[in-house]
Amino acid sequence: MAADISADTVASRPRSSLMLTFFFIVAVAIISGHNVGSGLATHGDSRDVIEKSVPAILRGSYYPSRSYGNPLYEYAAAVLFASGGMVLLSFYSLVLALASIFVFGQLLDRQVRGTARFLALAAFCFNPLFLINAFAVSEWMQVVFTLLGLLWFART
């Protein structure tokens, strides 16, 4: 069984499976991409990251945005915000979303083809939470990408 999983690489996937994954990557890039730089997410966490954590990190200290904080995202947010403001920070979420779609497509077994693969990718990509957080200034997409990436790494 281990040989079957290790042989299941990006190069060994049917071209139609990869094309379908890239179709959804383009669709999400178009749908969510026009909102890049639209501002803070609607919940208070993103405001706390921008107003509390980012200024503290840029001054050389760390202030968690909430009880325990999320240092990985907060440091990334500080560097990106200092380099390109809200637009670059929002673009970071979009890049992570698009990479998450690719990884999710790779996590689907080779036997998941046709309509089943289309529906699985559609459910993942067109979920309102995913589409909104694909451009939101929030750590949500970093968490999704990290979890999917760890799963993909564990399978290979």
Sine and cosine of phi, psi and omega as CSV:
sin_phi,cos_phi,sin_psi,cos_psi,sin_omega,cos_omega
0.00,0.00,-0.62,0.78,-0.01,-1.00
-0.88,0.47,-0.58,0.82,0.02,-1.00
-0.91,0.42,-0.57,0.82,0.02,-1.00
-0.91,0.41,-0.68,0.74,-0.03,-1.00
-0.95,0.32,-0.69,0.73,-0.04,-1.00
-0.93,0.37,-0.45,0.89,0.03,-1.00
-0.98,0.19,-0.19,0.98,-0.03,-1.00
-1.00,0.07,0.99,0.13,-0.01,-1.00
-0.94,-0.33,0.10,-1.00,0.02,-1.00
-0.85,0.53,-0.66,0.75,-0.04,-1.00
-0.92,0.38,-0.46,0.89,-0.04,-1.00
-1.00,0.05,-0.09,1.00,0.00,-1.00
-0.95,0.31,0.55,-0.83,0.11,-0.99
-0.88,0.48,0.60,-0.80,-0.03,-1.00
-0.84,0.54,-0.60,0.80,-0.02,-1.00
-0.90,0.43,-0.57,0.82,0.04,-1.00
-0.91,0.41,-0.68,0.73,0.03,-1.00
-0.92,0.39,-0.64,0.77,0.01,-1.00
-0.90,0.43,-0.62,0.78,0.03,-1.00
-0.91,0.42,-0.68,0.74,0.05,-1.00
-0.87,0.49,-0.70,0.71,0.01,-1.00
-0.92,0.39,-0.50,0.86,0.10,-0.99
-0.86,0.51,-0.71,0.70,0.00,-1.00
-0.94,0.34,-0.55,0.83,0.07,-1.00
-0.88,0.47,-0.71,0.70,0.02,-1.00
-0.91,0.42,-0.67,0.74,-0.01,-1.00
-0.87,0.49,-0.72,0.70,0.01,-1.00
-0.93,0.37,-0.60,0.80,0.04,-1.00
-0.87,0.49,-0.64,0.77,0.01,-1.00
-0.95,0.31,-0.73,0.68,-0.06,-1.00
-0.91,0.42,-0.76,0.65,-0.07,-1.00
-1.00,0.01,-0.41,0.91,-0.08,-1.00
-0.88,0.47,-0.54,0.84,-0.02,-1.00
-0.95,0.30,-0.16,0.99,0.03,-1.00
-0.99,-0.14,-0.03,1.00,0.00,-1.00
-0.85,0.52,0.76,-0.65,0.01,-1.00
0.99,0.10,0.23,0.97,-0.06,-1.00
-0.98,0.18,-0.06,1.00,0.08,-1.00
0.87,-0.49,-0.27,-0.96,-0.06,-1.00
-0.97,0.26,0.42,-0.91,0.09,-1.00
-0.92,0.38,0.21,-0.98,-0.10,-0.99
-0.98,0.20,-0.18,0.98,0.02,-1.00
-0.99,-0.15,0.33,-0.94,-0.10,-0.99
-0.94,0.35,-0.34,0.94,-0.04,-1.00
-0.87,0.50,-0.70,0.72,-0.03,-1.00
-0.92,0.39,-0.59,0.81,0.05,-1.00
-0.90,0.43,-0.67,0.75,0.03,-1.00
-0.89,0.45,-0.63,0.78,0.03,-1.00
-0.88,0.48,-0.74,0.67,-0.06,-1.00
-0.95,0.33,-0.65,0.76,-0.09,-1.00
-1.00,0.07,-0.44,0.90,-0.07,-1.00
-0.92,-0.38,-0.84,0.54,-0.12,-0.99
-0.94,0.35,-0.75,0.66,-0.07,-1.00
-0.86,0.51,-0.77,0.64,0.01,-1.00
-0.88,0.48,-0.63,0.78,0.01,-1.00
-0.90,0.43,-0.69,0.72,0.00,-1.00
-0.90,0.43,-0.66,0.75,0.01,-1.00
-0.92,0.39,-0.38,0.93,0.09,-1.00
-1.00,0.01,-0.04,1.00,0.08,-1.00
0.99,-0.15,0.21,0.98,0.08,-1.00
-0.79,-0.62,0.07,-1.00,0.00,-1.00
-0.82,-0.57,0.78,-0.62,0.07,-1.00
-0.79,-0.61,0.92,-0.40,-0.02,-1.00
-0.90,0.43,0.61,-0.79,-0.03,-1.00
-0.95,0.31,-0.38,0.92,0.06,-1.00
-0.51,-0.86,-0.22,-0.98,-0.19,-0.98
-0.70,0.72,-0.88,0.48,0.00,-1.00
-0.98,-0.17,-0.32,0.95,-0.02,-1.00
0.97,0.25,0.04,-1.00,0.07,-1.00
-0.65,-0.76,0.99,0.16,-0.16,-0.99
-0.84,0.55,-0.63,0.78,-0.02,-1.00
-0.86,0.51,-0.76,0.66,0.00,-1.00
-0.94,0.35,-0.65,0.76,-0.08,-1.00
-0.91,0.41,-0.62,0.78,0.08,-1.00
-0.93,0.36,-0.65,0.76,0.07,-1.00
-0.88,0.48,-0.67,0.74,0.01,-1.00
-0.89,0.46,-0.63,0.77,-0.01,-1.00
-0.90,0.43,-0.71,0.70,-0.01,-1.00
-0.91,0.42,-0.72,0.69,-0.03,-1.00
-0.93,0.37,-0.65,0.76,0.01,-1.00
-0.90,0.44,-0.65,0.76,0.02,-1.00
-0.92,0.39,-0.51,0.86,-0.04,-1.00
-1.00,0.08,-0.61,0.80,-0.11,-0.99
-0.57,-0.82,0.18,0.98,0.04,-1.00
0.93,0.37,-0.42,-0.91,-0.07,-1.00
-0.91,0.41,-0.51,0.86,-0.03,-1.00
-0.90,0.43,-0.74,0.67,-0.01,-1.00
-0.92,0.38,-0.60,0.80,0.04,-1.00
-0.91,0.41,-0.65,0.76,0.06,-1.00
-0.93,0.36,-0.62,0.79,0.04,-1.00
-0.90,0.44,-0.58,0.81,0.06,-1.00
-0.85,0.53,-0.70,0.71,0.05,-1.00
-0.88,0.47,-0.66,0.75,0.00,-1.00
-0.90,0.43,-0.68,0.73,0.02,-1.00
-0.88,0.47,-0.67,0.74,0.04,-1.00
-0.90,0.43,-0.60,0.80,0.04,-1.00
-0.90,0.44,-0.72,0.70,-0.01,-1.00
-0.91,0.41,-0.63,0.77,0.06,-1.00
-0.92,0.40,-0.57,0.82,0.03,-1.00
-0.90,0.44,-0.62,0.79,0.04,-1.00
-0.89,0.45,-0.69,0.72,0.02,-1.00
-0.87,0.49,-0.73,0.68,-0.02,-1.00
-0.90,0.43,-0.66,0.75,0.04,-1.00
-0.87,0.50,-0.67,0.74,0.04,-1.00
-0.88,0.48,-0.58,0.82,0.03,-1.00
-0.96,0.27,-0.48,0.88,0.01,-1.00
-0.96,0.29,-0.42,0.91,0.05,-1.00
-0.91,0.41,0.72,-0.69,-0.01,-1.00
-0.89,0.46,0.38,-0.93,0.00,-1.00
-0.88,0.47,-0.46,0.89,-0.03,-1.00
-0.97,0.25,-0.28,0.96,0.02,-1.00
-0.99,0.12,0.98,-0.18,-0.07,-1.00
-0.76,-0.65,0.14,-0.99,0.12,-0.99
0.86,0.52,-0.75,-0.66,-0.07,-1.00
-0.88,0.47,-0.64,0.77,0.00,-1.00
-0.88,0.47,-0.67,0.75,0.02,-1.00
-0.92,0.38,-0.68,0.73,0.03,-1.00
-0.85,0.52,-0.74,0.68,-0.03,-1.00
-0.92,0.40,-0.63,0.78,0.03,-1.00
-0.89,0.45,-0.72,0.69,0.02,-1.00
-0.92,0.40,-0.64,0.77,0.02,-1.00
-0.90,0.44,-0.68,0.73,0.01,-1.00
-0.90,0.44,-0.62,0.78,0.02,-1.00
-0.94,0.34,-0.74,0.67,-0.13,-0.99
-0.98,0.20,-0.60,0.80,-0.11,-0.99
-0.99,-0.15,0.22,0.98,0.16,-0.99
-0.90,0.43,0.76,-0.65,-0.04,-1.00
-0.83,0.55,-0.60,0.80,0.04,-1.00
-0.88,0.47,-0.65,0.76,0.01,-1.00
-0.92,0.39,-0.73,0.68,-0.04,-1.00
-0.89,0.45,-0.66,0.75,0.00,-1.00
-0.93,0.37,-0.71,0.70,-0.04,-1.00
-0.97,0.23,-0.13,0.99,0.06,-1.00
-0.93,0.37,-0.31,0.95,0.04,-1.00
-0.79,-0.62,-0.07,1.00,-0.06,-1.00
-0.96,0.29,0.52,-0.86,0.11,-0.99
-0.99,0.13,1.00,0.08,-0.08,-1.00
-0.38,-0.93,0.44,-0.90,-0.02,-1.00
-0.98,0.19,-0.03,1.00,-0.10,-0.99
-0.83,0.55,-0.72,0.70,-0.07,-1.00
-0.94,0.33,-0.52,0.86,0.07,-1.00
-0.91,0.41,-0.62,0.79,0.03,-1.00
-0.92,0.40,-0.70,0.71,0.03,-1.00
-0.86,0.51,-0.75,0.66,-0.02,-1.00
-0.89,0.46,-0.67,0.74,-0.01,-1.00
-0.89,0.45,-0.71,0.70,0.01,-1.00
-0.90,0.44,-0.72,0.70,0.01,-1.00
-0.91,0.42,-0.65,0.76,0.02,-1.00
-0.89,0.46,-0.66,0.75,0.05,-1.00
-0.91,0.42,-0.63,0.78,0.06,-1.00
-0.90,0.44,-0.69,0.73,0.01,-1.00
-0.90,0.44,-0.68,0.73,0.03,-1.00
-0.89,0.47,-0.65,0.76,0.00,-1.00
-0.91,0.40,-0.50,0.87,-0.01,-1.00
-0.98,0.18,-0.38,0.93,-0.05,-1.00
-1.00,-0.09,0.00,0.00,0.00,0.00
